[in-house]
Amino acid sequence: MNSYSQLLRYIKQLAESDYFIKTIVQGDPSNAFLDKAEIYPLLQIDINSGGFTNGSVIVFNVVLTCVQQRDTNKEVDNDRFCKNDNEIDNLNEMLASLNRIWTIMYKDLCDKNITSSENPSFDRILDSYNDRLDGWQLTFDVELPNTELNICTNNAC
């Protein structure tokens, strides 16, 4: 049973084909942004919970965090709307990356006999972590068929 690793590899493959994303990491988000040598924009994949439904389906909760470092211009600029940084550009690019990944994934899932939440939510990240990161966090559930387990064994059914 390798549903977890297959899902991770699939999302990684989609992220590798994205124009903006330069680094892909997985696991605990509290450790994802600690390395000062990371190359941004970065996508962090976290499959943080799940459940078994009826013995034939595994549900995973997936959180994709896509962030870019904020760059502040040191020149004096009194533009109160755009400020002296690239916050708006970061948010726009990271949302575009997540949207691309989600759209491709949503179309592909049907072919792979996988279902997903149809309306995933995303939350904005502003000037977060220690690296002044901006971006978005997309959260959704996927349901994968559990083909390795048969609950009707030993003539129990």
CYANA upper distance limits for C-alpha pairs under 8 A (distance plus 0.5 A):
  1 MET  CA    146 ASN  CA      8.28
  1 MET  CA    147 THR  CA      8.34
  1 MET  CA    148 GLU  CA      6.11
  2 ASN  CA      6 GLN  CA      6.66
  3 SER  CA      7 LEU  CA      6.62
  3 SER  CA    144 LEU  CA      7.74
  3 SER  CA    146 ASN  CA      8.31
  4 TYR  CA      8 LEU  CA      6.84
  5 SER  CA      9 ARG  CA      6.59
  6 GLN  CA     10 TYR  CA      6.56
  7 LEU  CA     11 ILE  CA      6.79
  8 LEU  CA     12 LYS  CA      6.63
  8 LEU  CA     45 ILE  CA      7.97
  9 ARG  CA     13 GLN  CA      6.56
 10 TYR  CA     14 LEU  CA      6.96
 11 ILE  CA     15 ALA  CA      6.74
 11 ILE  CA     45 ILE  CA      8.34
 11 ILE  CA    101 ILE  CA      8.33
 11 ILE  CA    105 MET  CA      8.44
 12 LYS  CA     16 GLU  CA      6.61
 12 LYS  CA     24 ILE  CA      7.35
 13 GLN  CA     17 SER  CA      7.17
 14 LEU  CA     18 ASP  CA      7.29
 14 LEU  CA    101 ILE  CA      6.58
 14 LEU  CA    104 ILE  CA      8.39
 14 LEU  CA    105 MET  CA      8.35
 15 ALA  CA     21 ILE  CA      7.13
 15 ALA  CA     24 ILE  CA      7.74
 15 ALA  CA     43 LEU  CA      7.90
 15 ALA  CA    101 ILE  CA      7.18
 16 GLU  CA     21 ILE  CA      7.56
 16 GLU  CA     22 LYS  CA      8.22
 16 GLU  CA     24 ILE  CA      8.18
 18 ASP  CA     97 SER  CA      7.09
 18 ASP  CA    100 ARG  CA      8.26
 18 ASP  CA    101 ILE  CA      8.23
 19 TYR  CA     97 SER  CA      8.28
 20 PHE  CA     41 PRO  CA      6.98
 20 PHE  CA     93 GLU  CA      7.70
 20 PHE  CA     94 MET  CA      8.26
 20 PHE  CA     97 SER  CA      7.27
 21 ILE  CA     40 TYR  CA      7.64
 21 ILE  CA     41 PRO  CA      5.52
 21 ILE  CA     42 LEU  CA      6.16
 21 ILE  CA     43 LEU  CA      7.12
 21 ILE  CA     97 SER  CA      7.89
 22 LYS  CA     39 ILE  CA      6.83
 22 LYS  CA     40 TYR  CA      6.38
 22 LYS  CA     41 PRO  CA      6.01
 22 LYS  CA     42 LEU  CA      6.47
 23 THR  CA     38 GLU  CA      7.86
 23 THR  CA     39 ILE  CA      6.54
 23 THR  CA     40 TYR  CA      6.89
 23 THR  CA     41 PRO  CA      7.08
 23 THR  CA     42 LEU  CA      5.19
 23 THR  CA     43 LEU  CA      6.82
 24 ILE  CA     42 LEU  CA      6.28
 24 ILE  CA     43 LEU  CA      5.38
 24 ILE  CA     44 GLN  CA      6.40
 24 ILE  CA     45 ILE  CA      8.11
 25 VAL  CA     32 ALA  CA      7.28
 25 VAL  CA     42 LEU  CA      8.11
 25 VAL  CA     43 LEU  CA      6.87
 25 VAL  CA     44 GLN  CA      5.35
 25 VAL  CA     45 ILE  CA      6.76
 26 GLN  CA     32 ALA  CA      7.89
 26 GLN  CA     44 GLN  CA      5.82
 26 GLN  CA     45 ILE  CA      5.00
 26 GLN  CA     46 ASP  CA      6.25
 27 GLY  CA     31 ASN  CA      8.42
 27 GLY  CA     32 ALA  CA      7.86
 27 GLY  CA     44 GLN  CA      8.03
 27 GLY  CA     45 ILE  CA      6.93
 27 GLY  CA     46 ASP  CA      5.65
 27 GLY  CA     47 ILE  CA      7.85
 28 ASP  CA     32 ALA  CA      7.05
 28 ASP  CA     46 ASP  CA      7.04
 29 PRO  CA     33 PHE  CA      7.83
 29 PRO  CA     44 GLN  CA      7.58
 29 PRO  CA     46 ASP  CA      7.47
 30 SER  CA     34 LEU  CA      8.29
 32 ALA  CA     44 GLN  CA      7.26
 33 PHE  CA     38 GLU  CA      8.18
 33 PHE  CA    129 TYR  CA      7.53
 33 PHE  CA    130 ASN  CA      8.34
 33 PHE  CA    131 ASP  CA      8.14
 34 LEU  CA    130 ASN  CA      8.15
 36 LYS  CA    131 ASP  CA      8.18
 38 GLU  CA     42 LEU  CA      8.46
 40 TYR  CA     67 VAL  CA      7.77
 40 TYR  CA     68 GLN  CA      5.93
 40 TYR  CA     69 GLN  CA      7.02
 41 PRO  CA     66 CYS  CA      7.59
 41 PRO  CA     67 VAL  CA      6.09
 41 PRO  CA     68 GLN  CA      4.90
 41 PRO  CA     69 GLN  CA      7.64
 41 PRO  CA     94 MET  CA      8.34
 42 LEU  CA     65 THR  CA      8.48
 42 LEU  CA     66 CYS  CA      6.18
 42 LEU  CA     67 VAL  CA      5.98
 42 LEU  CA     68 GLN  CA      7.02
 43 LEU  CA     64 LEU  CA      7.25
 43 LEU  CA     65 THR  CA      6.07
 43 LEU  CA     66 CYS  CA      4.92
 43 LEU  CA     67 VAL  CA      7.14
 44 GLN  CA     64 LEU  CA      6.26
 44 GLN  CA     65 THR  CA      5.55
 44 GLN  CA     66 CYS  CA      6.92
 45 ILE  CA     62 VAL  CA      7.85
 45 ILE  CA     63 VAL  CA      6.63
 45 ILE  CA     64 LEU  CA      5.41
 45 ILE  CA     65 THR  CA      7.17
 46 ASP  CA     62 VAL  CA      6.36
 46 ASP  CA     63 VAL  CA      5.60
 46 ASP  CA     64 LEU  CA      6.87
 47 ILE  CA     60 PHE  CA      7.03
 47 ILE  CA     61 ASN  CA      6.18
 47 ILE  CA     62 VAL  CA      5.00
 47 ILE  CA     63 VAL  CA      6.73
 48 ASN  CA     60 PHE  CA      8.14
 48 ASN  CA     61 ASN  CA      6.51
 48 ASN  CA     62 VAL  CA      7.00
 48 ASN  CA     63 VAL  CA      7.88
 49 SER  CA     60 PHE  CA      6.41
 49 SER  CA     61 ASN  CA      5.75
 49 SER  CA     62 VAL  CA      8.25
 50 GLY  CA     58 ILE  CA      7.70
 50 GLY  CA     59 VAL  CA      5.56
 50 GLY  CA     60 PHE  CA      4.61
 50 GLY  CA     61 ASN  CA      6.04
 51 GLY  CA     58 ILE  CA      6.44
 51 GLY  CA     59 VAL  CA      5.57
 51 GLY  CA     60 PHE  CA      7.16
 52 PHE  CA     56 SER  CA      8.47
 52 PHE  CA     57 VAL  CA      6.71
 52 PHE  CA     58 ILE  CA      5.40
 52 PHE  CA     59 VAL  CA      6.77
 53 THR  CA     57 VAL  CA      6.26
 53 THR  CA     58 ILE  CA      6.97
 53 THR  CA     59 VAL  CA      7.80
 55 GLY  CA    146 ASN  CA      7.64
 55 GLY  CA    149 LEU  CA      7.71
 55 GLY  CA    150 ASN  CA      7.95
 55 GLY  CA    151 ILE  CA      6.94
 56 SER  CA    145 PRO  CA      6.34
 56 SER  CA    146 ASN  CA      5.26
 56 SER  CA    147 THR  CA      7.37
 56 SER  CA    149 LEU  CA      7.62
 56 SER  CA    150 ASN  CA      8.04
 57 VAL  CA    143 GLU  CA      6.76
 57 VAL  CA    144 LEU  CA      6.07
 57 VAL  CA    145 PRO  CA      5.07
 57 VAL  CA    146 ASN  CA      5.42
 58 ILE  CA    143 GLU  CA      6.09
 58 ILE  CA    144 LEU  CA      5.75
 58 ILE  CA    145 PRO  CA      6.81
 58 ILE  CA    146 ASN  CA      6.53
 59 VAL  CA    141 ASP  CA      7.17
 59 VAL  CA    142 VAL  CA      6.11
 59 VAL  CA    143 GLU  CA      4.90
 59 VAL  CA    144 LEU  CA      6.89
 60 PHE  CA    141 ASP  CA      6.04
 60 PHE  CA    142 VAL  CA      5.88
 60 PHE  CA    143 GLU  CA      7.02
 61 ASN  CA    139 THR  CA      7.79
 61 ASN  CA    140 PHE  CA      6.43
 61 ASN  CA    141 ASP  CA      4.97
 61 ASN  CA    142 VAL  CA      7.14
 62 VAL  CA    139 THR  CA      6.25
 62 VAL  CA    140 PHE  CA      5.92
 62 VAL  CA    141 ASP  CA      6.37
 62 VAL  CA    142 VAL  CA      7.94
 63 VAL  CA    137 GLN  CA      7.17
 63 VAL  CA    138 LEU  CA      6.10
 63 VAL  CA    139 THR  CA      5.02
 63 VAL  CA    140 PHE  CA      7.16
 64 LEU  CA     98 LEU  CA      8.27
 64 LEU  CA    137 GLN  CA      6.06
 64 LEU  CA    138 LEU  CA      5.57
 64 LEU  CA    139 THR  CA      7.01
 65 THR  CA    135 GLY  CA      7.94
 65 THR  CA    136 TRP  CA      6.37
 65 THR  CA    137 GLN  CA      4.76
 65 THR  CA    138 LEU  CA      6.85
 66 CYS  CA     94 MET  CA      6.19
 66 CYS  CA     95 LEU  CA      8.32
 66 CYS  CA     97 SER  CA      8.16
 66 CYS  CA     98 LEU  CA      7.49
 66 CYS  CA    135 GLY  CA      6.08
 66 CYS  CA    136 TRP  CA      6.07
 66 CYS  CA    137 GLN  CA      6.86
 67 VAL  CA     90 ASN  CA      8.05
 67 VAL  CA     94 MET  CA      6.71
 67 VAL  CA    125 ILE  CA      8.33
 67 VAL  CA    133 LEU  CA      6.35
 67 VAL  CA    134 ASP  CA      5.81
 67 VAL  CA    135 GLY  CA      4.76
 67 VAL  CA    136 TRP  CA      7.09
 68 GLN  CA     90 ASN  CA      6.38
 68 GLN  CA     94 MET  CA      7.73
 68 GLN  CA    133 LEU  CA      5.92
 68 GLN  CA    134 ASP  CA      5.99
 68 GLN  CA    135 GLY  CA      6.77
 69 GLN  CA     90 ASN  CA      8.15
 69 GLN  CA    131 ASP  CA      7.01
 69 GLN  CA    132 ARG  CA      6.26
 69 GLN  CA    133 LEU  CA      5.03
 69 GLN  CA    134 ASP  CA      6.84
 70 ARG  CA     85 ASP  CA      7.19
 70 ARG  CA     86 ASN  CA      6.46
 70 ARG  CA     87 GLU  CA      6.65
 70 ARG  CA     90 ASN  CA      7.72
 70 ARG  CA    127 ASP  CA      7.70
 70 ARG  CA    132 ARG  CA      6.10
 70 ARG  CA    133 LEU  CA      6.23
 70 ARG  CA    134 ASP  CA      6.95
 71 ASP  CA     85 ASP  CA      5.95
 71 ASP  CA     86 ASN  CA      6.26
 71 ASP  CA     87 GLU  CA      8.39
 72 THR  CA     84 ASN  CA      6.10
 72 THR  CA     85 ASP  CA      4.72
 72 THR  CA     86 ASN  CA      7.38
 73 ASN  CA     84 ASN  CA      5.64
 73 ASN  CA     85 ASP  CA      6.23
 74 LYS  CA     84 ASN  CA      7.88
 75 GLU  CA     84 ASN  CA      8.24
 76 VAL  CA     84 ASN  CA      8.25
 77 ASP  CA     83 LYS  CA      7.67
 77 ASP  CA     84 ASN  CA      6.83
 78 ASN  CA     83 LYS  CA      7.65
 79 ASP  CA     83 LYS  CA      5.77
 79 ASP  CA     84 ASN  CA      7.96
 82 CYS  CA     86 ASN  CA      8.40
 82 CYS  CA     88 ILE  CA      7.83
 86 ASN  CA     90 ASN  CA      6.58
 87 GLU  CA     91 LEU  CA      6.70
 87 GLU  CA    126 LEU  CA      8.42
 87 GLU  CA    134 ASP  CA      7.06
 88 ILE  CA     92 ASN  CA      6.62
 89 ASP  CA     93 GLU  CA      6.56
 90 ASN  CA     94 MET  CA      6.53
 90 ASN  CA    134 ASP  CA      6.54
 90 ASN  CA    135 GLY  CA      6.78
 91 LEU  CA     95 LEU  CA      6.49
 91 LEU  CA    124 ARG  CA      8.42
 91 LEU  CA    134 ASP  CA      6.74
 91 LEU  CA    135 GLY  CA      5.48
 91 LEU  CA    136 TRP  CA      7.58
 92 ASN  CA     96 ALA  CA      6.68
 93 GLU  CA     97 SER  CA      6.80
 94 MET  CA     98 LEU  CA      6.79
 94 MET  CA    135 GLY  CA      5.92
 94 MET  CA    136 TRP  CA      6.97
 95 LEU  CA     99 ASN  CA      6.43
 95 LEU  CA    135 GLY  CA      7.54
 95 LEU  CA    136 TRP  CA      6.81
 96 ALA  CA    100 ARG  CA      6.59
 97 SER  CA    101 ILE  CA      6.72
 98 LEU  CA    102 TRP  CA      6.47
 98 LEU  CA    136 TRP  CA      8.40
 98 LEU  CA    138 LEU  CA      7.75
 99 ASN  CA    103 THR  CA      6.45
100 ARG  CA    104 ILE  CA      6.68
101 ILE  CA    105 MET  CA      6.45
102 TRP  CA    106 TYR  CA      6.36
103 THR  CA    107 LYS  CA      6.83
104 ILE  CA    108 ASP  CA      6.62
105 MET  CA    109 LEU  CA      6.44
106 TYR  CA    110 CYS  CA      7.86
106 TYR  CA    116 SER  CA      7.81
107 LYS  CA    111 ASP  CA      8.22
108 ASP  CA    112 LYS  CA      7.07
109 LEU  CA    113 ASN  CA      6.78
109 LEU  CA    114 ILE  CA      5.41
109 LEU  CA    115 THR  CA      6.67
109 LEU  CA    116 SER  CA      8.11
110 CYS  CA    114 ILE  CA      6.22
110 CYS  CA    115 THR  CA      7.06
113 ASN  CA    144 LEU  CA      7.75
113 ASN  CA    145 PRO  CA      7.64
114 ILE  CA    142 VAL  CA      7.45
114 ILE  CA    143 GLU  CA      6.20
114 ILE  CA    144 LEU  CA      5.49
114 ILE  CA    145 PRO  CA      7.31
115 THR  CA    142 VAL  CA      6.25
115 THR  CA    143 GLU  CA      5.65
115 THR  CA    144 LEU  CA      7.38
116 SER  CA    140 PHE  CA      7.74
116 SER  CA    141 ASP  CA      6.12
116 SER  CA    142 VAL  CA      4.78
116 SER  CA    143 GLU  CA      6.52
117 SER  CA    140 PHE  CA      6.49
117 SER  CA    141 ASP  CA      6.08
117 SER  CA    142 VAL  CA      7.16
119 ASN  CA    140 PHE  CA      8.48
120 PRO  CA    138 LEU  CA      7.36
120 PRO  CA    139 THR  CA      6.35
120 PRO  CA    140 PHE  CA      5.52
121 SER  CA    138 LEU  CA      6.37
121 SER  CA    139 THR  CA      6.12
121 SER  CA    140 PHE  CA      7.50
122 PHE  CA    136 TRP  CA      6.88
122 PHE  CA    137 GLN  CA      5.71
122 PHE  CA    138 LEU  CA      4.70
122 PHE  CA    139 THR  CA      6.61
123 ASP  CA    136 TRP  CA      6.01
123 ASP  CA    137 GLN  CA      5.66
123 ASP  CA    138 LEU  CA      7.17
124 ARG  CA    134 ASP  CA      8.24
124 ARG  CA    135 GLY  CA      6.52
124 ARG  CA    136 TRP  CA      5.08
124 ARG  CA    137 GLN  CA      6.98
125 ILE  CA    133 LEU  CA      7.82
125 ILE  CA    134 ASP  CA      5.71
125 ILE  CA    135 GLY  CA      5.47
125 ILE  CA    136 TRP  CA      5.86
125 ILE  CA    137 GLN  CA      7.65
126 LEU  CA    132 ARG  CA      8.25
126 LEU  CA    133 LEU  CA      6.91
126 LEU  CA    134 ASP  CA      5.10
126 LEU  CA    135 GLY  CA      7.18
127 ASP  CA    131 ASP  CA      8.32
127 ASP  CA    132 ARG  CA      4.87
127 ASP  CA    133 LEU  CA      5.34
127 ASP  CA    134 ASP  CA      5.91
128 SER  CA    132 ARG  CA      5.79
128 SER  CA    133 LEU  CA      5.55
128 SER  CA    134 ASP  CA      7.15
129 TYR  CA    133 LEU  CA      6.98
152 CYS  CA    156 ALA  CA      6.10
152 CYS  CA    157 CYS  CA      5.78
153 THR  CA    157 CYS  CA      7.85
